[in-house]
Amino acid sequence: MRAILPIFVAASALVAPVRAARATDVTVAGLFPGKAVLVINGAAPRTMSVGGKPAEGVRVLAVDAESATLEIDGRRERLMLGQASSARREDPNAQAVLTADATGHFFVNGTVNGSGVRFLVDTGATTIALSQTDARRAGVDYQAAQRGVTQTANGTAAVWLVKLNSVRVGDIELHNVDATVLSADLPVALLGGSFLNRMEMRRDGDSMVLRKRF
């Protein structure tokens, strides 16, 4: 498939192992003095105070400007803003099934750091590529990351090389995934090589099945 945008950024080869499963899904959606806004098991966000009453096995132990320290089902964990603590046990049969649109492109809804993102599968892209809007929504501090330049149809554009805490498509979730944030207009995020290279991809007519290889 032809790349939608040329992205010439060398991706890091370091990939952290997936964490062991926990019984509860938690995403840190907001941080305030003494309080954290948490999404627990996909429910509506709730504001919880440090030392307050636990909810669904989750207690807030501490909060600072960048993170919340939580007790999740008896386990202590520090999560950054936008970071998700996945409770789903790794399923060896986990997959994502995509269907091509009328133009032959594969679009799929997924999440980055627990935030919803619309992806276009692009095997020509070196990494996942996000717009600045998608990156901000997912809590990615891209402006503090390594900056580079790429060429687009409208000239050069700034790019930032970042690590995403989590990326989920279908039943598949990866952690510490390389991505590029572009200053140029990007109507849809690109699901590129930093995710796809870790997949077994099978195409059958208008359907594509992704299965995690490692």
N, C-alpha and C positions, 0 to 999 in steps of 0.2 A: 504494500500500500504506500502511496506517495506521501511523503511528509507534508503536513499542513504548514508548518513553519520550520525553517532550518534552525536547529539548535546545536551549537558547537561548544558544548561544555563538557569537560572531562569529569565523569562521575566517580565518586569515591567507591572503592571496592569493598569497603568495610560494611558489613551487615550484621547488626546485633541479632542474637537469637530471640525467637518469640518467647514471651514470658509464659510461665505456667498458668494454667487456667485458674480462675477464681469463680466464686458463685454469684457475683454481682457485677453488672456493667456500670461504670461510673465515668462521666465526663465532666471536667471542670469548665463551666460555661462563663463564669464571672468571678471576680475577686474584689472584695471591699474590706476595709479595716475590720478585723474580727469576724468576717463572714465570707462564705463561699457560695456561689450559685452552682448547684450540681444537677446534672441530668442522670437519674438513676434508672437503669433498665428501660431506657427509652421514653420514660414518662415526662411530663411537663417539668421545666426547670423549677427547682425549689431553693430558697435561700436558707442556709443553715449556719448557725453561729458556732464559734469555737467553744468546745466543751458542752455544747447543748445536747439535747436528747437525740439519740441515734435514730436513723430512719432506714428501714430495710437493710439493717446490718452495717450501715455506714455512719461514722462519727467524724466530725471535723476536729482535728487536734491542734492545728496551727495554720495561720495564713500569713503570707507576706505579699509583696508587690507582684511577684511572678508566679507563685505556686501555692498549693494547699497541701498540707500533710493530713492524710486521712487514715482512719482505721476502717478497713473493708473486710468484713467477715473475720475479724480478729487479726488481720494482717495490716501492718503499718506500711503506707506507701505515700511518696511525695509525687504529686502530679502537677505539671506545668499548666498554665492557662491554655485551654483548648485541647489538652491531652486526655485521651480516653484510656481507662484501665479495662481491658477486655476480659469478660468473664467466660466467654464461649470456649469450651474445650476444643482443641484442634481436631477437626474431623478429617480423616484421611481421604474421604470422598467429597470434601468441600469443593464446590465449583461455582462458576458463574456462567449462565447461558444468555447469550446476546443474540438479537435479531437485527439484521440489516434493514436500513430504511430504503426508500425508493431509489436513492442514488447509490446504494451499495455500501454506505458507511455504517459503522457500528457505533451506536450511542448507548451509554449505560449510566444509570444513576448510582453514585457511590458516596463514600464519605472520606473526608480528610480530617484527622484529629476529631472525629465525631461530628463534623459539620458537613451538611449535604453538598455534593458537587456533581455537576453533570459532566461526564467524560465523553470524549470521542477517541476511539481506539486508533492510534497512529503508530504503526510499526517503524516509521522512519524517524520518529523523535527519540533522541538519546535518553531523555528522562521524562517523567511526568512534568507537564508544563501548566502553570496556574496563572491566572490574571492576578493583578494586585488586589482586586476586590475579593476573589475567592481566598487568596492568602490571608487577607485581614480577617475575613469571616472565620477562618479556621484557626486564628490566633497565631499565625506564623510571623515571627519577627524577622522578616526578610531584609529589612534595611540595615540590620546589623551583620548580615551575612556577606560572603565574598561576592564582589560585583564584577560583572563582565559586560561584553557587548556582543550583540548578534545582528545579523543582517536580515531585514524583512523587505517586503515588497514596497514599503514606504520609506525605506532607508534604515539607518541603524537604530537600535533600541537597547536600553539598559536591561540587563538580566541579573538575577541574584541566585546563587547556588545554595540551596537549603536542604535540610533533612526534615522529613515529615514524621511525626511520632507514629502515626498509623494511617493506613490507607485500606479501605474496605470496598470490595466490589463483589456483589452477590454474597456467597458464604465464605469468601476468601478474605483474610486480613493479613497484611504485612506490616512490619514495624521498621522504623528507621529507614525510610525510603528516600532516595535522592530525588530532588525535584528542582525545577527552575521556575522562578517567578519573573514574568515579563512585564516591562513597562508599556509595551505596545498593546493595542486592543486585542483581546483574545475572547471571542464570544462564548467559547466553550473550552473547558480544560482538556488537555491532551493526555491520554493514558499511554505513556511511552515506555521505552526499554527498561527503565529502572524497575518497573512493575512487570511488564510482559516477559522480560528475559528470565523471570523466575516462574514462568507458567508453561504448562503444556497446552498448546493451542491446536484445536481441531475445528476445521471449517467443513460444513456440510450444507451446501446450498446457501440459503439466507441465514443460517444459524452458525454461531461460533461458540464453542465450549472452552472455557479456561479452567484448568486444574493446576493447583500449586505443585511445583516440583521440589522446591526447597525454601 
